[in-house]
Amino acid sequence: MARYELAPTKTNLMKVKRDLGFANEGWELLDQKRKILVVELMGLIDRAVEAQEDVERRLEVAFKALDQAILRIGRRQMTLISLGMHIGSDIRFSERRVMGVSIPKVRVEFDDKSPYVAAAESSIWVDEAALRFREVLKLIGTLAEARISLMRLSREVAKTIRRVNALEKVFIPDYKETLKYIIMSLEEMDREAFFINKMIKNHLQKRKEATQ
């Protein structure tokens, strides 16, 4: 393992211990964030799949209702009715945050003034088709919300995993290796200092004895 190039001093020893503590705390926080995001991501995957299947199922029902309306009143009359329909829609956005990630909320609302035409000119299937397609549009909003959230959370999970791995496999081991090197170097320096001091003390003692 690599280590940081630092002089083996007590000041650097304290610095490396402090940095290692920060790195361990950072790893714990990021690992907790990763776990929370993964749980949220798994739930979003289920929501997105469910929304996709629901949209496809409702679209099939809506197109069947449209086919029935065309069958009852004819394609030309259906076209004329559709041109006269005035259904306003409003898409509203809000958001919530999950571990710092902005998750959108999409709400689709309609300003619907039915009936659209006189009963004699229309069919119940026209209203049924309009109702079913409105349901589909609302579900598409839910699907868009789930997909965007999924995309944003996936990016954040990947980024968090990279940071966790960097701390776990690079920075923390390097700090530990550097700490070990400094401790061993200081211990070796202490032994050398003790040996030198002992030699000096013995030398002074011999000189003292020689002068008596």
URWO-V316200 format. One record per residue. N is the residue number from 1. RES is the residue in three letters. OMEGA is omega in degrees with one decimal (* if undefined). D_LAST is the distance of its C-alpha to the last C-alpha in whole Angstrom. Layout:
N/RES/OMEGA/D_LAST ; N/RES/OMEGA/D_LAST
This chain:
1/MET/179.5/57 ; 2/ALA/173.8/57 ; 3/ARG/-180.0/54 ; 4/TYR/-178.2/54 ; 5/GLU/178.8/51 ; 6/LEU/177.1/49 ; 7/ALA/-179.0/45 ; 8/PRO/178.5/43 ; 9/THR/179.3/42 ; 10/LYS/177.0/42 ; 11/THR/177.9/45 ; 12/ASN/176.9/47 ; 13/LEU/179.0/46 ; 14/MET/-180.0/48 ; 15/LYS/-178.6/50 ; 16/VAL/177.0/51 ; 17/LYS/179.2/51 ; 18/ARG/-179.9/54 ; 19/ASP/178.0/56 ; 20/LEU/176.4/56 ; 21/GLY/177.6/57 ; 22/PHE/-179.5/60 ; 23/ALA/178.4/61 ; 24/ASN/177.2/61 ; 25/GLU/178.1/63 ; 26/GLY/178.8/66 ; 27/TRP/-179.3/66 ; 28/GLU/179.8/67 ; 29/LEU/-179.6/70 ; 30/LEU/178.8/71 ; 31/ASP/175.5/72 ; 32/GLN/177.4/73 ; 33/LYS/179.8/76 ; 34/ARG/-178.5/77 ; 35/LYS/179.7/78 ; 36/ILE/-179.5/80 ; 37/LEU/-180.0/81 ; 38/VAL/177.2/82 ; 39/VAL/178.4/84 ; 40/GLU/-178.6/86 ; 41/LEU/179.2/87 ; 42/MET/177.1/88 ; 43/GLY/179.3/90 ; 44/LEU/177.6/92 ; 45/ILE/178.3/92 ; 46/ASP/179.4/95 ; 47/ARG/-178.6/96 ; 48/ALA/179.1/97 ; 49/VAL/179.9/98 ; 50/GLU/179.6/101 ; 51/ALA/179.1/102 ; 52/GLN/-179.9/103 ; 53/GLU/180.0/105 ; 54/ASP/178.4/106 ; 55/VAL/-179.0/107 ; 56/GLU/179.7/109 ; 57/ARG/-179.6/111 ; 58/ARG/176.6/112 ; 59/LEU/179.1/113 ; 60/GLU/178.5/115 ; 61/VAL/-178.4/117 ; 62/ALA/-179.5/117 ; 63/PHE/175.4/119 ; 64/LYS/177.1/121 ; 65/ALA/178.1/122 ; 66/LEU/177.7/123 ; 67/ASP/179.4/125 ; 68/GLN/178.6/127 ; 69/ALA/178.4/128 ; 70/ILE/179.5/129 ; 71/LEU/-177.2/131 ; 72/ARG/-171.9/133 ; 73/ILE/178.5/133 ; 74/GLY/-175.9/133 ; 75/ARG/-177.9/130 ; 76/ARG/-179.3/132 ; 77/GLN/179.3/132 ; 78/MET/178.5/128 ; 79/THR/179.2/127 ; 80/LEU/179.2/129 ; 81/ILE/-178.6/128 ; 82/SER/178.4/124 ; 83/LEU/-178.4/125 ; 84/GLY/179.9/126 ; 85/MET/177.0/123 ; 86/HIS/179.4/121 ; 87/ILE/178.8/118 ; 88/GLY/178.4/115 ; 89/SER/-179.7/111 ; 90/ASP/178.3/108 ; 91/ILE/-178.1/105 ; 92/ARG/-177.8/102 ; 93/PHE/169.7/98 ; 94/SER/-179.1/95 ; 95/GLU/169.7/92 ; 96/ARG/-177.0/89 ; 97/ARG/176.3/85 ; 98/VAL/-179.5/83 ; 99/MET/177.7/80 ; 100/GLY/-179.0/80 ; 101/VAL/-180.0/83 ; 102/SER/179.6/87 ; 103/ILE/-175.4/89 ; 104/PRO/169.8/93 ; 105/LYS/-176.6/96 ; 106/VAL/178.6/99 ; 107/ARG/179.8/102 ; 108/VAL/178.7/106 ; 109/GLU/-177.0/109 ; 110/PHE/170.6/112 ; 111/ASP/-168.1/115 ; 112/ASP/178.8/118 ; 113/LYS/176.4/122 ; 114/SER/1.4/124 ; 115/PRO/-173.9/127 ; 116/TYR/-178.4/127 ; 117/VAL/176.5/130 ; 118/ALA/-175.5/134 ; 119/ALA/-178.1/134 ; 120/ALA/-177.1/137 ; 121/GLU/-171.1/135 ; 122/SER/178.0/132 ; 123/SER/178.3/131 ; 124/ILE/-178.8/128 ; 125/TRP/175.8/126 ; 126/VAL/177.5/126 ; 127/ASP/179.7/124 ; 128/GLU/179.4/122 ; 129/ALA/179.0/121 ; 130/ALA/179.2/120 ; 131/LEU/-176.9/118 ; 132/ARG/179.0/116 ; 133/PHE/173.4/115 ; 134/ARG/177.7/113 ; 135/GLU/179.9/112 ; 136/VAL/-179.7/110 ; 137/LEU/176.6/109 ; 138/LYS/179.6/107 ; 139/LEU/177.0/106 ; 140/ILE/174.5/105 ; 141/GLY/177.5/103 ; 142/THR/179.6/101 ; 143/LEU/178.0/100 ; 144/ALA/177.9/99 ; 145/GLU/-178.3/97 ; 146/ALA/-177.8/95 ; 147/ARG/179.1/95 ; 148/ILE/178.5/93 ; 149/SER/179.9/91 ; 150/LEU/-179.8/90 ; 151/MET/-178.4/89 ; 152/ARG/179.9/87 ; 153/LEU/178.6/85 ; 154/SER/178.4/85 ; 155/ARG/-178.0/83 ; 156/GLU/177.6/81 ; 157/VAL/179.5/80 ; 158/ALA/179.9/79 ; 159/LYS/-179.7/77 ; 160/THR/178.6/75 ; 161/ILE/177.8/75 ; 162/ARG/-179.9/73 ; 163/ARG/178.0/71 ; 164/VAL/-180.0/70 ; 165/ASN/179.0/69 ; 166/ALA/177.9/67 ; 167/LEU/-174.5/65 ; 168/GLU/-171.6/65 ; 169/LYS/-177.0/65 ; 170/VAL/-170.0/63 ; 171/PHE/-177.8/61 ; 172/ILE/176.0/60 ; 173/PRO/179.3/58 ; 174/ASP/176.3/57 ; 175/TYR/179.3/55 ; 176/LYS/179.4/54 ; 177/GLU/178.5/53 ; 178/THR/178.9/51 ; 179/LEU/178.9/49 ; 180/LYS/-179.9/48 ; 181/TYR/-178.3/47 ; 182/ILE/179.6/45 ; 183/ILE/-179.6/43 ; 184/MET/179.5/42 ; 185/SER/179.0/41 ; 186/LEU/177.2/39 ; 187/GLU/178.2/38 ; 188/GLU/177.8/36 ; 189/MET/177.5/35 ; 190/ASP/178.3/33 ; 191/ARG/179.4/32 ; 192/GLU/179.0/31 ; 193/ALA/178.1/29 ; 194/PHE/180.0/27 ; 195/PHE/179.6/26 ; 196/ILE/178.6/25 ; 197/ASN/178.6/23 ; 198/LYS/178.5/21 ; 199/MET/179.9/20 ; 200/ILE/179.6/19 ; 201/LYS/178.5/17 ; 202/ASN/-179.8/16 ; 203/HIS/178.9/15 ; 204/LEU/179.0/13 ; 205/GLN/179.7/11 ; 206/LYS/178.0/10 ; 207/ARG/178.4/9 ; 208/LYS/179.0/7 ; 209/GLU/-177.5/5 ; 210/ALA/-177.2/6 ; 211/THR/-179.0/4 ; 212/GLN/*/0
